[in-house]
Amino acid sequence: GLHKLFIDGAEPLRGLACHCLYTLPIELAYSLSAGMVRDRMGGEFVAIPNVPVIASDGSADVKGMNAARSIVEARVRAAGAGIDDVFESDALDQVLSGSGGHLRSLFRLVRGLCDDSEPEDLPFAGQAATRQRRRQGNDLRRLVTPDQLRLLEEVATSGERTADEDWYELLYHQVLLNYRDELDEEWYRPHPLLSLPT
């Protein structure tokens, strides 16, 4: 498995005569074996956090919202449209905040709006974004067991990592999102589509 590939098999991976970027699975990156991987691979771990559309205190992160907005605007421009032609302001804000800054979630919400609409429905209204958030939130909630829900509620209030075994599974399934602040401190929040109280 993972141990065999990244620890026992590190030498051939390091021996490639080219620059390489490896994606390390979450369950290995957050395990006690992470130090062995770093030693054997001879490189650094670079965690790619989500865009912080919310601050660690739960308030909106204006800088992060603007960064996520610019990503959507670039995609809309590439499609030959203007952002106001595609989204009402409230709808875009709901999509951005509902994504939690997780880019795959962001585009999943946008894709859901597109799939459920006709061209004459543009620009997307806040009600359509609310429906899409609810639909995708329901899909996420189906992944969570009652014990995991209690863990997520705990993380929602603390923002901190726990020693629970379900931690990695929740990160892996993007039900739990990780962020970094300007000081490179990590913090965590349940995916906003779960609508857990903070």
N, C-alpha and C positions, 0 to 999 in steps of 0.2 A: 504494500500500500504506500501511503505517503512517506512513512519512515524509510522504506526501501528506496524510494525515488530520490528524496531530497537529502537524506543523511547517508545511507549506504551507497547510493548512486551519485553522490555529489561530484566525485572526481571526474567522471566522463562529462558531466554537465559543465564543469569549470574548464575542461580541456578544449572546448570548442574554440576555434580560431576566429571568433567574431564577437561583437558586442551582443549580449543577451539580456533579456528582461523576462524574468520568471514570475508567474502569478502563484503566490503561495496561498494555499487554502487556509481559510479562517481558523479551522480547528487546529492547524499546525502553527500558525502565526501567534496564536494566543495560548499555546501550550508550553509546558516545561521543556519541550524539545526545541523551542524556537532558538535558544542559545546555541544548541548543537548545529542547527541548520545554518545560522549566521557564521559560526566558526568553519564549518565544512565548505560552505559556498563562497566564503570570503567576500561577501558584499554587505550592503545595507538593506534593511527593510524600509520601503517607502510606502506608508499607508496612504491611500487616497481617500480622504474623508468626503463626506457629502457637503454640498454647498450649504452653509448655515443660514437658512431662511428664517430660523428662529435663534435667539440667543440662549445661552445656557440658563438664564433666569426665566425663559418662557416667552419673553417679549419678542416682537418682530425684529429681525436683523435687516435693517435697510440696505446695507451694503450687499448682503447675501441675496436679498430679494432682487436688487438691481442686477446682480450678476446672473441670476437665473432668468430674469426678464430678458437680458441681452442675448442669452442663448436661444430663447424662443423667438425673439425678434429676428435673429440671424436666420433661423430656419424658415420663418414666414417670408422674409425678404428673398431667400433663395427660391421660394415657391412663386415669386413674382407678386406678392401682395404686401400690404401694409398691416401693421399690428392692429390698428383700429378697424380694419376691414374684417379681421378674423375674430377678435375678442373685444367684448365690452370690458371696461376696466375692472369691474367687480369679478367677472368670470376669470380673467387672467390672474388676478390676485388669489382667487380661490384655488386655481390650478397650481400656482407657484407654492403657496403655503401648504396645500394638501400633499404635494410631492415630498415634503420634508427636505427638499434640496437633493434628493436622490434622483439622478438624471434619468435612470430607467423608469422610475415612477412618474416623473414629469412627462416623459414622452408617452407613457402608457395612458395617462390622463388625457393628453392631447389626442392621441389615437382613438381613445374611447369616445371623445366628443365628435371626432370626424366620422367614426363608424356609425354613430347614432343620429347623424344629422344629414341634411341635404344642403347643397350649395345655397339655396334660398334662405336657409336658417342662419346664415352668417349676418352679422357677427354673433359669436356664441354669447348667450346671456348667462347671467349669474345662476338662474334656475337650472340650466343645462349642466353647468359646472357642479352645482350642488348634487344633482342626480348622479353624475358620474363619480363624484367623491363618495357618495353613499354606496353605490354599486361596488366600487373597488374596495371600499372599506369593509363591506360584507365579505368579499372574497378573502381579504387578509384575516378577518376574525375567524373564518373557518379553519385557518391554519393553527390557531392558538388553543391550547388546552387550558382548562381552568387553573391548573398550577402555573402555567406560563403566564396567564393573565395576571395572576397575583405578582409574579416577578416583574412584569411590565409596569404594573401600577407602582411598585416599589421604586423602579428606575425612573418613572415619570416624576416622582417627587425628589429623588436624590440626584439624578443625573449621573450616578456613579456605577461602576462595574460591580457585579456581585460574583460570588464563588459558585453560583448555581450551575449545574451541568447543562441546563437548557440554554444557557447564555449563547453558546456558539451556534446552536440551531436557530435561535431567534435572529442572530446577526446574519447567518447564512441565507435565511429566507427573507431578509430585509424587513422584518417585522420590528426589529430593533435597529436604530440607525446610530452611527458614530460620527462625531464631529471633532474638530480641533479649533482652539481659539488662537489668538495672535501670539500667545506665549507657548504654543505647541502643546497645551494641555488637552487631553482627550476628555470628552463627555458624551453622554448617550441619552437618547430619547426614543420612546416608542414611536413608530410611524404615525404621523398625524392622522392618517385615514382611520386609525383605530378609535379616534375620538375619546382617549382616556383623559380623565381629569389630572391636572398637574398640581 
